Amino acid sequence: MLINLKFMDKKTIVSLVVILIGITGVVWWSKVADSRALNASVGGSHPAITGTPGNKLTAEETFYDFGKISMKDGNVSKTFKVTNSGTEDISVPSLYTSCMCTNAYILNADGTKKGPFGMPGHGGTVPKANAVIKAGESLEIEAVYDPNAHGPAGVGLIERSVILEDENKNIVEFKFRASVTP
């Protein structure tokens, strides 16, 4: 479709240009906001530890790629392990996720789960984790992603996070991604 600009007045042309710039700005801003929220880069490094230099929580694996997953197959999950490499017990009051489509659970040694822990500020409050990782011991965190949570529009590449925060505000961020198909 070819638009004949000869018959459009300057006000209409300026309005169209402003609308196009506005739409482009919103799209660009949403991509930047998503990138900052996840602090993830495709193919980049995925640091296990952030916060203060005295952080004693470590994890060998902090990133997982599910690859291609189908909405029709339902939820997918990944278990991550965090270790207290210090000489004192560490209290972990907070465990939360970056999106409502993701839940996190603390896996207890007896096979039970504590949770779900979700995204703060949506759908009520996120319960306190109130976990303790003894010196030299580990804690397992299960991340469960629901590919149907965003409905039919939720196809394509996704990146989400599960954040474990200790009493000193040190965090370990577990990230995952998937390519969601119908």
KOLKOLGU-680544 format. One record per residue (C-alpha): residue number from 0; residue in three letters; chain; x negated, z negated, y negated. Coordinates in Angstrom, 1 decimal, always signed. Last residue first. Example, Ala and Ser with C-alpha at 12.3 -4.5 7.8 and 13.67 -1.06 7.14 Angstrom:
<recs>
+-----+-----+-------+--------+--------+--------+
!   n ! res ! chain !      u !      w !      v !
+-----+-----+-------+--------+--------+--------+
!   1 ! SER !     A !  -13.7 !   -7.1 !   +1.1 !
!   0 ! ALA !     A !  -12.3 !   -7.8 !   +4.5 !
+-----+-----+-------+--------+--------+--------+
</recs>
This chain:
<recs>
+-----+-----+-------+--------+--------+--------+
!   n ! res ! chain !      u !      w !      v !
+-----+-----+-------+--------+--------+--------+
! 181 ! PRO !     A !   -2.4 !  -21.2 !  +24.2 !
! 180 ! THR !     A !   -6.1 !  -21.3 !  +23.7 !
! 179 ! VAL !     A !   -8.2 !  -24.1 !  +22.1 !
! 178 ! SER !     A !  -12.0 !  -23.6 !  +21.7 !
! 177 ! ALA !     A !  -13.4 !  -27.1 !  +22.0 !
! 176 ! ARG !     A !  -15.5 !  -29.5 !  +20.0 !
! 175 ! PHE !     A !  -16.8 !  -33.0 !  +20.5 !
! 174 ! LYS !     A !  -18.4 !  -35.7 !  +18.4 !
! 173 ! PHE !     A !  -19.4 !  -39.3 !  +19.1 !
! 172 ! GLU !     A !  -20.3 !  -41.2 !  +16.0 !
! 171 ! VAL !     A !  -22.3 !  -44.4 !  +16.3 !
! 170 ! ILE !     A !  -21.9 !  -46.6 !  +13.3 !
! 169 ! ASN !     A !  -23.6 !  -49.5 !  +11.5 !
! 168 ! LYS !     A !  -21.2 !  -51.4 !   +9.4 !
! 167 ! ASN !     A !  -22.9 !  -54.7 !  +10.1 !
! 166 ! GLU !     A !  -20.1 !  -55.9 !  +12.5 !
! 165 ! ASP !     A !  -20.4 !  -52.7 !  +14.5 !
! 164 ! GLU !     A !  -18.6 !  -49.4 !  +14.0 !
! 163 ! LEU !     A !  -17.7 !  -46.9 !  +16.8 !
! 162 ! ILE !     A !  -16.5 !  -43.6 !  +15.5 !
! 161 ! VAL !     A !  -14.7 !  -40.9 !  +17.7 !
! 160 ! SER !     A !  -15.0 !  -37.5 !  +16.2 !
! 159 ! ARG !     A !  -13.3 !  -34.1 !  +16.3 !
! 158 ! GLU !     A !  -14.2 !  -30.4 !  +16.1 !
! 157 ! ILE !     A !  -11.7 !  -27.7 !  +16.8 !
! 156 ! LEU !     A !  -12.2 !  -23.9 !  +17.3 !
! 155 ! GLY !     A !   -9.0 !  -21.9 !  +17.7 !
! 154 ! VAL !     A !   -5.4 !  -22.8 !  +18.5 !
! 153 ! GLY !     A !   -3.5 !  -25.6 !  +16.8 !
! 152 ! ALA !     A !   -0.8 !  -23.3 !  +15.2 !
! 151 ! PRO !     A !   +1.3 !  -23.6 !  +18.4 !
! 150 ! GLY !     A !   +1.6 !  -27.3 !  +18.0 !
! 149 ! HIS !     A !   -0.9 !  -29.6 !  +16.4 !
! 148 ! ALA !     A !   -0.8 !  -32.3 !  +19.1 !
! 147 ! ASN !     A !   -0.8 !  -29.7 !  +22.0 !
! 146 ! PRO !     A !   -4.6 !  -29.8 !  +22.4 !
! 145 ! ASP !     A !   -4.5 !  -33.6 !  +23.1 !
! 144 ! TYR !     A !   -8.1 !  -35.0 !  +23.0 !
! 143 ! VAL !     A !   -9.1 !  -38.1 !  +24.8 !
! 142 ! ALA !     A !  -12.4 !  -39.8 !  +23.9 !
! 141 ! GLU !     A !  -13.5 !  -42.5 !  +26.4 !
! 140 ! ILE !     A !  -16.0 !  -45.1 !  +25.2 !
! 139 ! GLU !     A !  -18.3 !  -46.9 !  +27.7 !
! 138 ! LEU !     A !  -20.1 !  -50.0 !  +26.6 !
! 137 ! SER !     A !  -23.7 !  -50.8 !  +27.5 !
! 136 ! GLU !     A !  -26.0 !  -53.8 !  +28.1 !
! 135 ! GLY !     A !  -29.5 !  -54.7 !  +26.8 !
! 134 ! ALA !     A !  -28.2 !  -57.4 !  +24.5 !
! 133 ! LYS !     A !  -24.4 !  -57.9 !  +25.1 !
! 132 ! ILE !     A !  -22.0 !  -55.5 !  +23.6 !
! 131 ! VAL !     A !  -19.0 !  -57.4 !  +22.2 !
! 130 ! ALA !     A !  -15.6 !  -55.8 !  +21.7 !
! 129 ! ASN !     A !  -13.0 !  -56.8 !  +19.1 !
! 128 ! ALA !     A !  -11.6 !  -53.2 !  +19.1 !
! 127 ! LYS !     A !   -9.2 !  -54.0 !  +16.2 !
! 126 ! PRO !     A !   -5.9 !  -52.2 !  +16.5 !
! 125 ! VAL !     A !   -5.4 !  -49.1 !  +14.4 !
! 124 ! THR !     A !   -2.5 !  -49.6 !  +12.0 !
! 123 ! GLY !     A !   +0.6 !  -47.5 !  +11.7 !
! 122 ! GLY !     A !   +1.2 !  -43.8 !  +12.4 !
! 121 ! HIS !     A !   -1.6 !  -42.6 !  +10.2 !
! 120 ! GLY !     A !   -3.8 !  -44.7 !   +8.0 !
! 119 ! PRO !     A !   -6.7 !  -45.0 !  +10.4 !
! 118 ! MET !     A !   -6.9 !  -42.4 !  +13.2 !
! 117 ! GLY !     A !   -6.6 !  -43.7 !  +16.7 !
! 116 ! PHE !     A !   -7.5 !  -46.5 !  +19.1 !
! 115 ! PRO !     A !   -5.6 !  -46.5 !  +22.3 !
! 114 ! GLY !     A !   -6.7 !  -49.0 !  +23.4 !
! 113 ! LYS !     A !   -8.4 !  -51.1 !  +26.0 !
! 112 ! LYS !     A !   -8.8 !  -49.6 !  +29.4 !
! 111 ! THR !     A !   -9.0 !  -51.2 !  +32.8 !
! 110 ! GLY !     A !  -11.6 !  -50.3 !  +35.5 !
! 109 ! ASP !     A !  -13.1 !  -53.8 !  +36.0 !
! 108 ! ALA !     A !  -16.1 !  -52.8 !  +33.9 !
! 107 ! ASN !     A !  -13.9 !  -52.1 !  +30.9 !
! 106 ! LEU !     A !  -13.5 !  -48.7 !  +29.4 !
! 105 ! ILE !     A !  -12.9 !  -48.8 !  +25.6 !
! 104 ! TYR !     A !  -10.4 !  -46.2 !  +24.7 !
! 103 ! ALA !     A !  -10.3 !  -43.5 !  +22.0 !
! 102 ! ASN !     A !   -7.4 !  -41.3 !  +21.0 !
! 101 ! THR !     A !   -7.5 !  -37.8 !  +19.5 !
! 100 ! CYS !     A !   -4.7 !  -35.6 !  +18.1 !
!  99 ! MET !     A !   -4.3 !  -38.1 !  +15.2 !
!  98 ! CYS !     A !   -7.6 !  -37.0 !  +13.8 !
!  97 ! SER !     A !  -11.1 !  -38.5 !  +13.0 !
!  96 ! THR !     A !  -10.9 !  -41.3 !  +15.5 !
!  95 ! TYR !     A !  -11.3 !  -45.1 !  +15.4 !
!  94 ! LEU !     A !  -13.2 !  -48.0 !  +17.0 !
!  93 ! SER !     A !  -13.8 !  -51.1 !  +14.9 !
!  92 ! PRO !     A !  -14.7 !  -54.8 !  +15.5 !
!  91 ! VAL !     A !  -17.9 !  -54.2 !  +17.5 !
!  90 ! SER !     A !  -19.9 !  -57.5 !  +17.9 !
!  89 ! ILE !     A !  -23.5 !  -57.1 !  +18.9 !
!  88 ! ASP !     A !  -25.3 !  -59.5 !  +21.3 !
!  87 ! GLU !     A !  -28.9 !  -60.2 !  +20.4 !
!  86 ! THR !     A !  -32.2 !  -58.7 !  +21.8 !
!  85 ! GLY !     A !  -31.5 !  -55.1 !  +20.7 !
!  84 ! SER !     A !  -31.0 !  -51.9 !  +22.6 !
!  83 ! ASN !     A !  -27.3 !  -52.3 !  +22.7 !
!  82 ! THR !     A !  -26.2 !  -49.2 !  +24.5 !
!  81 ! VAL !     A !  -23.4 !  -46.7 !  +23.8 !
!  80 ! LYS !     A !  -21.9 !  -44.5 !  +26.6 !
!  79 ! PHE !     A !  -19.6 !  -41.6 !  +26.1 !
!  78 ! THR !     A !  -16.7 !  -40.6 !  +28.4 !
!  77 ! LYS !     A !  -15.0 !  -37.2 !  +27.8 !
!  76 ! SER !     A !  -11.4 !  -36.3 !  +28.0 !
!  75 ! VAL !     A !   -9.0 !  -33.3 !  +28.1 !
!  74 ! ASN !     A !   -5.3 !  -33.4 !  +27.6 !
!  73 ! GLY !     A !   -2.9 !  -30.7 !  +28.7 !
!  72 ! ASP !     A !   -3.5 !  -27.6 !  +30.9 !
!  71 ! LYS !     A !   -0.9 !  -25.5 !  +28.9 !
!  70 ! MET !     A !   -2.9 !  -26.0 !  +25.7 !
!  69 ! SER !     A !   -5.8 !  -24.2 !  +27.4 !
!  68 ! ILE !     A !   -9.5 !  -25.2 !  +27.0 !
!  67 ! LYS !     A !  -12.5 !  -23.0 !  +26.2 !
!  66 ! GLY !     A !  -15.8 !  -24.9 !  +25.8 !
!  65 ! PHE !     A !  -15.5 !  -28.7 !  +26.2 !
!  64 ! ASP !     A !  -18.6 !  -29.1 !  +24.0 !
!  63 ! TYR !     A !  -19.9 !  -32.6 !  +23.9 !
!  62 ! PHE !     A !  -21.9 !  -34.5 !  +21.3 !
!  61 ! THR !     A !  -23.2 !  -38.1 !  +21.1 !
!  60 ! GLU !     A !  -25.2 !  -38.3 !  +24.3 !
!  59 ! GLU !     A !  -28.2 !  -40.7 !  +24.7 !
!  58 ! ALA !     A !  -26.5 !  -43.4 !  +22.7 !
!  57 ! THR !     A !  -28.0 !  -46.2 !  +20.7 !
!  56 ! LEU !     A !  -26.7 !  -49.3 !  +19.0 !
!  55 ! LYS !     A !  -29.5 !  -51.4 !  +17.6 !
!  54 ! ASN !     A !  -29.0 !  -50.5 !  +13.9 !
!  53 ! GLY !     A !  -31.7 !  -52.2 !  +11.8 !
!  52 ! PRO !     A !  -32.3 !  -49.1 !   +9.7 !
!  51 ! THR !     A !  -28.8 !  -49.4 !   +8.2 !
!  50 ! GLY !     A !  -26.0 !  -46.9 !   +8.8 !
!  49 ! THR !     A !  -26.3 !  -43.8 !  +11.1 !
!  48 ! ILE !     A !  -27.1 !  -43.4 !  +14.7 !
!  47 ! ALA !     A !  -26.6 !  -40.7 !  +17.3 !
!  46 ! PRO !     A !  -27.6 !  -37.8 !  +15.1 !
!  45 ! HIS !     A !  -26.0 !  -34.5 !  +16.2 !
!  44 ! SER !     A !  -28.4 !  -31.6 !  +15.6 !
!  43 ! GLY !     A !  -27.1 !  -28.2 !  +14.9 !
!  42 ! GLY !     A !  -25.4 !  -25.6 !  +17.1 !
!  41 ! VAL !     A !  -22.2 !  -25.8 !  +15.2 !
!  40 ! SER !     A !  -22.6 !  -28.4 !  +12.5 !
!  39 ! ALA !     A !  -20.8 !  -31.7 !  +12.4 !
!  38 ! ASN !     A !  -20.3 !  -34.1 !   +9.6 !
!  37 ! LEU !     A !  -16.7 !  -34.4 !  +10.7 !
!  36 ! ALA !     A !  -15.1 !  -35.3 !   +7.4 !
!  35 ! ARG !     A !  -17.7 !  -33.2 !   +5.5 !
!  34 ! SER !     A !  -17.0 !  -30.1 !   +7.5 !
!  33 ! ASP !     A !  -13.2 !  -30.5 !   +7.2 !
!  32 ! ALA !     A !  -13.5 !  -31.1 !   +3.4 !
!  31 ! VAL !     A !  -15.7 !  -28.0 !   +3.0 !
!  30 ! LYS !     A !  -13.3 !  -25.8 !   +5.0 !
!  29 ! SER !     A !  -10.3 !  -27.2 !   +3.0 !
!  28 ! TRP !     A !  -12.1 !  -26.6 !   -0.3 !
!  27 ! TRP !     A !  -12.8 !  -22.9 !   +0.6 !
!  26 ! VAL !     A !   -9.2 !  -22.2 !   +1.5 !
!  25 ! VAL !     A !   -7.9 !  -24.0 !   -1.6 !
!  24 ! GLY !     A !  -10.4 !  -22.1 !   -3.8 !
!  23 ! THR !     A !   -9.4 !  -18.7 !   -2.3 !
!  22 ! ILE !     A !   -5.8 !  -19.4 !   -2.9 !
!  21 ! GLY !     A !   -6.4 !  -20.4 !   -6.5 !
!  20 ! ILE !     A !   -8.6 !  -17.4 !   -7.2 !
!  19 ! LEU !     A !   -5.8 !  -15.1 !   -5.8 !
!  18 ! ILE !     A !   -3.2 !  -16.9 !   -7.8 !
!  17 ! VAL !     A !   -5.3 !  -16.5 !  -11.0 !
!  16 ! VAL !     A !   -5.8 !  -12.8 !  -10.4 !
!  15 ! LEU !     A !   -2.1 !  -12.3 !   -9.8 !
!  14 ! SER !     A !   -1.2 !  -14.1 !  -13.0 !
!  13 ! VAL !     A !   -3.8 !  -12.1 !  -15.0 !
!  12 ! ILE !     A !   -2.3 !   -8.8 !  -13.7 !
!  11 ! THR !     A !   +1.2 !   -9.9 !  -14.5 !
!  10 ! LYS !     A !   +0.3 !  -11.0 !  -18.0 !
!   9 ! LYS !     A !   -1.6 !   -7.7 !  -18.6 !
!   8 ! ASP !     A !   +1.5 !   -5.6 !  -18.0 !
!   7 ! MET !     A !   +1.8 !   -3.6 !  -14.8 !
!   6 ! PHE !     A !   +2.7 !   +0.1 !  -15.0 !
!   5 ! LYS !     A !   -0.9 !   +1.4 !  -15.0 !
!   4 ! LEU !     A !   -1.9 !   -1.0 !  -12.2 !
!   3 ! ASN !     A !   -0.3 !   +1.2 !   -9.6 !
!   2 ! ILE !     A !   -0.6 !   -0.8 !   -6.5 !
!   1 ! LEU !     A !   -1.5 !   +1.1 !   -3.3 !
!   0 ! MET !     A !   +0.0 !   +0.0 !   +0.0 !
+-----+-----+-------+--------+--------+--------+
</recs>
